[in-house]
């Protein structure tokens, strides 16, 4: 029963020993590790090239460059990865578009309410419920007298 545990522990202890002595922790490499790193320059370059290759493949496939699972969202990262790393989960262009949309909706709502008020005023004038100065003021508001 000792055998399976020993197999699992062997790579961990080997890695820890190599790291402690300052050697490269990559698959029996005899080179010294770069300062502040656990691998030698050759293996760091290999890892960097592999990461760049994966990034390019994910961009080509339209996947998130960080996780590679979800589709990109208004950039290179998915919405989940954007939430982890960005100050705002939405890009600046999306925030601007949302702001412009809200402004246009507010203007549209104002125009609709003004149109409803004009229609109500015209109905009051047509029915003859208002007389005198009130009717004249309402005509000026609606623009019947002076356009």
Protein Blocks (a to p, Z undefined) as FASTA:
>chain_A
ZZmmmmmmmmmmmmmmmmmnopafeghiabdcdehiabdfklmmmmmmmmmmmmmmmmmn
opafklomaccehiabdfklmmmmmmblbdfklmmmmmmmmmmmmmmmmmmmmmmmmmmm
mmmmmnopagcjllmmmmmmnommnZZ
